[in-house]
């Protein structure tokens, strides 16, 4: 894509439609998700066609370095510098692979929305030099990515919300409201990625009526336990959890975490439910003489189910019928989904495939849409969800060198 930044931006904003690549890597750190989306219009007139979705696995060394640098005890500034550049290259390769699989030339992609890999998310104010700061760090060099692809990149979506007093998360609910609100039914969008989060869309809701927040661990703890005990990246179909026994003393410890009862707006990540929390959980299992790995996996999986269901019960009246659409890798986990069905027997439960979006693709699609909203001058947040003082234009645009 050639031209000056002004010429490129003018073509972007005046185009009646555009192909946007959305890139997402979540707290599971398993793959680079790429959604190629044809987008028509913006804001409440937005329409999309998902052209292709693909996942490109991280190289093992890259994945391990990312995990190490998410922990304060094992992070170092040299690695962070290298990872920032390396992810720019990895994201470019993933977009090229997605384009090749979709038989789309990279030159046809007009814009990229890159979330970046979250390394640290500190949504509550912390004092530095007398200034209370909310902060977040997503790695992945936008200049490297834009230059390698020859395509403008929108990135750094969260900072604008945080400087206005928001959590910087979750941001996907804005897209949920644009694409999935309904005149006919109450809807709940549930994402079970590394962290689980939900979006409640009351029937005929206005944007300020949306309720959304992170509920706590989704796949994160289970994935870590699977790597520790089985050398696998995840519990396929929840098979290991379904073979184990949930131990009430152990689940009781997990459910006492204050995050689960905290009021929203709220967001979380590995800072709260990462390796330190998991080490304490595993040590408590030993103290309670719980030694079978499948029981430990089952109990961690039950924590995901109970934290989701308990917090959903708190915001949706028990008599309210609703339609739940599950997304994320956890939507394929039968232990999770069976548990949710047991807790909400009158709800209709599907995956987001029923809405035309594969479960794994929802967040990558969302950041393609948020990039489109940025260049068309529309807000990317819902203040009622993030806690920001107002709606805000979210993102920064980088042009190819």
C-alpha positions in Angstrom: 0.0 0.0 0.0 1.9 3.0 -1.3 1.4 6.8 -0.6 1.9 9.3 2.1 0.2 8.8 5.4 -2.4 11.5 4.5 -3.1 9.7 1.2 -3.3 6.3 2.9 -5.6 7.6 5.6 -7.9 9.4 3.1 -8.3 6.2 1.1 -9.1 4.3 4.2 -11.7 6.5 5.7 -13.5 7.2 2.3 -13.7 3.6 1.2 -17.3 2.2 1.3 -15.9 -1.1 2.6 -12.5 -2.4 3.7 -10.7 -5.7 4.4 -9.3 -5.5 7.9 -7.0 -8.1 9.6 -7.7 -8.5 13.3 -4.8 -10.0 15.4 -5.3 -11.4 18.9 -3.1 -13.3 21.3 -4.7 -14.1 24.6 -3.5 -15.0 28.1 -3.3 -18.6 27.1 -0.3 -17.7 24.8 -1.1 -20.7 22.6 -1.3 -19.1 19.1 -1.7 -16.0 17.0 -5.3 -15.6 16.0 -6.0 -13.8 12.7 -9.4 -12.9 11.4 -9.8 -11.4 7.9 -12.9 -9.3 7.9 -14.7 -7.4 5.2 -16.3 -4.4 7.0 -19.1 -2.2 5.7 -19.8 1.1 7.4 -19.2 1.7 11.1 -20.9 2.3 14.5 -24.5 1.2 14.5 -24.6 0.8 10.7 -21.7 -1.7 10.9 -21.9 -4.9 8.9 -19.2 -7.5 8.6 -18.4 -10.7 6.6 -15.8 -13.0 8.1 -13.6 -14.0 5.2 -11.2 -16.3 7.0 -10.0 -17.2 10.4 -6.7 -19.0 11.3 -4.5 -19.8 14.2 -0.7 -19.9 13.9 1.0 -21.6 16.8 3.8 -19.8 18.6 7.3 -21.2 18.2 8.1 -23.1 21.5 11.0 -20.8 22.4 8.9 -17.7 21.9 6.0 -19.1 23.9 8.3 -20.0 26.8 10.0 -16.6 26.8 6.6 -14.9 26.9 5.5 -17.1 29.9 8.7 -16.3 31.7 8.4 -12.6 31.2 4.9 -12.5 32.5 6.2 -13.3 35.9 8.0 -10.5 37.9 10.5 -13.0 39.3 11.7 -14.2 35.9 11.2 -11.2 33.6 14.1 -9.2 32.3 14.3 -6.0 30.2 16.5 -7.6 27.4 13.8 -10.3 26.8 11.0 -7.7 26.8 12.9 -5.7 24.1 13.5 -8.8 22.0 10.0 -10.1 22.4 8.5 -6.7 21.3 10.3 -7.0 18.0 9.9 -10.8 17.6 6.1 -10.5 18.0 6.0 -7.9 15.2 7.6 -10.5 12.9 5.4 -13.4 14.2 2.2 -11.3 13.7 3.3 -10.5 10.1 3.9 -14.2 9.3 0.5 -15.1 10.8 -1.3 -12.5 8.6 0.6 -13.7 5.5 -0.4 -17.3 6.3 -4.0 -16.3 6.8 -4.1 -14.4 3.5 -2.5 -17.3 1.7 -5.1 -19.7 3.1 -7.9 -17.4 2.1 -6.5 -16.8 -1.4 -6.3 -13.1 -0.6 -3.2 -11.1 -1.5 -1.7 -9.2 1.4 -2.0 -6.0 -0.7 -5.8 -6.3 -0.5 -5.7 -5.9 3.3 -6.2 -2.2 4.0 -5.9 -2.1 7.7 -4.7 -4.2 10.7 -6.0 -4.2 14.2 -3.3 -5.6 16.5 -4.2 -6.1 20.2 -0.6 -7.3 21.1 0.4 -9.8 23.7 -0.5 -8.7 27.2 2.4 -9.0 29.5 1.1 -7.1 32.5 -2.2 -5.5 33.2 -2.5 -3.2 36.3 -6.0 -1.7 36.1 -6.1 -0.4 39.7 -4.2 2.9 40.4 -0.6 2.5 41.6 1.5 5.4 42.8 4.7 6.4 40.9 6.4 9.7 41.7 3.2 10.9 43.4 1.0 10.1 40.3 -1.7 7.4 40.6 -1.3 5.4 37.4 -3.4 2.7 35.7 -1.2 0.8 33.3 -1.1 -2.1 30.8 1.6 -3.5 28.6 1.0 -5.3 25.3 4.0 -6.3 23.3 4.2 -6.4 19.5 5.9 -3.7 17.4 3.4 -1.8 15.3 6.1 -0.2 13.1 7.7 -3.6 12.4 4.3 -5.1 11.6 3.1 -2.2 9.4 6.4 -2.1 7.5 6.6 -5.9 6.9 3.1 -6.0 5.6 3.0 -2.5 3.9 -0.4 -1.9 5.7 -1.4 0.7 8.4 -1.7 -0.8 11.9 -4.0 0.3 14.7 -2.7 -0.8 18.1 -2.5 0.2 21.8 -6.2 0.1 22.3 -6.4 0.1 26.1 -4.4 3.1 27.2 -6.9 5.8 26.2 -9.6 4.2 28.4 -7.2 3.9 31.4 -6.1 7.5 31.4 -9.8 8.4 31.7 -10.1 6.2 34.9 -11.2 3.0 33.2 -9.9 -0.5 33.5 -8.8 -0.7 29.9 -10.8 -3.9 29.7 -12.9 -5.5 28.6 -13.2 -3.8 25.2 -14.8 -6.6 23.2 -18.3 -5.8 24.7 -18.5 -2.6 22.5 -18.3 -4.9 19.5 -20.7 -7.4 21.1 -23.2 -4.6 21.4 -22.6 -3.4 17.8 -23.0 -6.8 16.2 -25.1 -9.0 18.5 -27.7 -7.0 20.4 -31.2 -8.2 19.8 -34.7 -6.9 19.7 -36.2 -10.3 20.5 -34.2 -11.8 23.4 -31.8 -11.3 26.3 -28.3 -12.4 25.2 -25.1 -13.3 27.1 -21.8 -13.6 25.3 -19.4 -15.7 27.3 -15.7 -15.9 26.4 -13.6 -18.7 28.0 -10.1 -17.9 27.0 -7.2 -17.8 29.4 -9.4 -15.4 31.4 -13.2 -15.8 31.2 -15.4 -12.8 30.7 -19.0 -12.2 30.0 -21.2 -9.6 28.2 -24.8 -9.2 29.2 -27.0 -7.7 26.4 -30.5 -7.1 27.7 -33.2 -7.2 25.1 -33.3 -3.9 23.1 -30.5 -2.5 25.2 -28.8 0.8 24.7 -25.0 0.9 24.9 -25.0 2.2 28.5 -27.2 -0.8 29.6 -24.5 -3.4 28.7 -23.0 -5.3 31.7 -19.6 -6.9 31.1 -16.5 -7.9 33.1 -13.8 -10.5 33.6 -15.1 -13.3 35.8 -11.6 -14.8 36.6 -9.7 -17.8 35.3 -11.0 -19.5 32.2 -8.5 -22.0 30.7 -5.4 -20.4 32.3 -5.0 -22.6 35.3 -6.2 -25.8 33.6 -3.7 -25.2 30.7 -0.9 -24.7 33.2 -1.8 -27.9 35.1 -2.0 -29.8 31.8 1.5 -28.7 30.9 2.8 -29.7 34.4 1.2 -33.1 34.7 0.5 -34.3 31.2 2.9 -32.3 28.8 -0.2 -31.1 26.9 -1.3 -27.6 26.1 -4.9 -28.0 27.1 -7.5 -30.4 28.4 -9.2 -31.5 25.1 -13.0 -31.7 25.5 -12.5 -31.5 29.2 -11.7 -35.2 29.2 -9.2 -35.1 32.1 -11.4 -33.0 34.2 -14.4 -35.3 33.6 -12.3 -38.3 34.7 -11.4 -36.6 38.0 -13.1 -35.7 41.3 -13.7 -32.2 42.5 -12.5 -31.7 46.1 -14.6 -29.3 48.1 -11.9 -28.3 50.5 -9.7 -27.3 47.6 -12.4 -25.6 45.6 -13.4 -23.7 48.8 -9.9 -22.2 49.0 -10.1 -21.1 45.4 -13.5 -19.5 45.6 -12.6 -17.4 48.6 -10.5 -15.2 46.4 -11.8 -11.6 46.8 -11.9 -11.0 43.1 -15.0 -13.2 42.6 -17.1 -11.0 44.9 -15.7 -7.7 43.8 -18.2 -5.4 42.1 -17.7 -4.4 38.5 -16.1 -2.6 36.6 -13.3 -5.1 37.0 -10.7 -6.9 34.9 -7.9 -9.4 35.7 -5.2 -11.6 34.3 -2.0 -13.5 35.2 -1.1 -10.8 37.8 -3.8 -12.4 40.0 -4.4 -15.9 38.7 -0.9 -16.8 37.3 1.9 -19.0 38.4 2.1 -17.8 42.0 -1.6 -18.4 42.6 -1.3 -21.8 40.9 1.7 -22.8 43.0 -0.3 -22.0 46.2 -3.2 -24.1 44.9 -1.0 -27.1 44.1 0.7 -26.8 47.5 -2.6 -26.8 49.2 -3.6 -29.9 47.2 -0.5 -31.7 48.6 -1.3 -30.5 52.1 -4.8 -32.0 51.7 -3.3 -35.2 50.3 -4.9 -34.7 46.9 -2.4 -36.4 44.7 -4.2 -37.5 41.5 -3.5 -35.1 38.7 -7.0 -35.6 37.3 -8.6 -34.5 40.6 -6.4 -31.3 40.6 -7.4 -30.5 37.0 -11.1 -31.2 37.8 -11.0 -28.9 40.8 -9.4 -26.1 38.9 -11.9 -26.6 36.1 -14.8 -26.4 38.6 -13.4 -23.1 39.8 -13.9 -21.7 36.2 -17.5 -23.0 36.1 -18.5 -21.8 39.6 -16.9 -18.4 39.2 -18.7 -17.8 35.8 -22.0 -19.1 37.0 -22.0 -17.4 40.4 -21.2 -14.0 38.9 -23.7 -14.5 36.0 -26.4 -15.3 38.6 -25.6 -12.0 40.3 -26.3 -9.9 37.2 -29.1 -11.8 35.5 -32.3 -12.3 37.6 -33.1 -16.0 38.0 -36.4 -15.7 36.3 -35.0 -14.0 33.2 -34.8 -16.3 30.1 -31.7 -15.7 28.1 -29.7 -17.0 25.2 -26.0 -17.7 26.0 -23.4 -17.8 23.2 -20.0 -19.3 24.2 -16.7 -18.3 22.6 -13.0 -19.0 23.2 -11.2 -22.3 23.4 -13.2 -23.2 26.5 -16.4 -23.3 24.5 -15.1 -26.7 23.2 -14.6 -28.0 26.8 -17.5 -30.3 27.7 -16.7 -30.1 31.4 -17.2 -26.3 31.3 -20.2 -26.3 29.1 -22.0 -29.1 31.0 -21.4 -27.3 34.2 -22.9 -24.1 32.9 -25.9 -25.9 31.5 -26.5 -27.5 34.9 -26.5 -24.1 36.5 -28.8 -22.5 33.9 -31.2 -25.2 32.8 -33.7 -22.8 31.3 -31.2 -20.9 29.2 -30.6 -21.6 25.5 -26.9 -22.3 25.1 -25.0 -22.2 21.8 -21.6 -21.2 20.6 -21.0 -18.0 18.7 -21.1 -20.1 15.5 -24.8 -19.6 15.7 -24.1 -15.9 15.2 -21.8 -16.5 12.3 -18.5 -16.3 14.2 -16.5 -19.4 15.2 -15.9 -19.5 19.0 -12.1 -19.1 18.6 -12.5 -16.1 16.2 -14.6 -13.7 18.3 -11.7 -11.6 19.8 -9.7 -11.4 16.6 -12.8 -10.2 14.8 -13.5 -7.7 17.6 -10.1 -6.1 17.2 -10.6 -5.8 13.4 -13.8 -4.0 14.2 -12.2 -1.8 16.8 -9.5 -0.8 14.3 -12.3 0.1 11.9 -14.1 2.2 14.6 -10.9 4.0 15.3 -10.2 5.2 11.8 -13.9 6.2 11.4 -13.8 8.3 14.5 -16.0 6.2 16.7 -15.5 5.3 20.4 -14.0 1.9 21.3 -15.1 1.6 24.9 -18.3 1.4 27.0 -17.8 3.5 30.1 -20.4 1.5 32.0 -18.2 -1.5 31.4 -14.7 -0.2 31.9 -15.4 2.6 34.4 -13.9 5.3 32.2 -15.3 8.8 32.6 -16.5 9.0 29.0 -16.5 7.3 25.7 -13.1 7.5 24.0 -11.4 7.0 20.7 -9.1 4.0 21.4 -6.0 3.1 19.5 -2.9 4.6 17.8 -2.3 4.3 14.1 1.1 3.4 12.6 1.9 3.7 8.9 4.5 1.6 7.0 8.0 3.1 7.0 
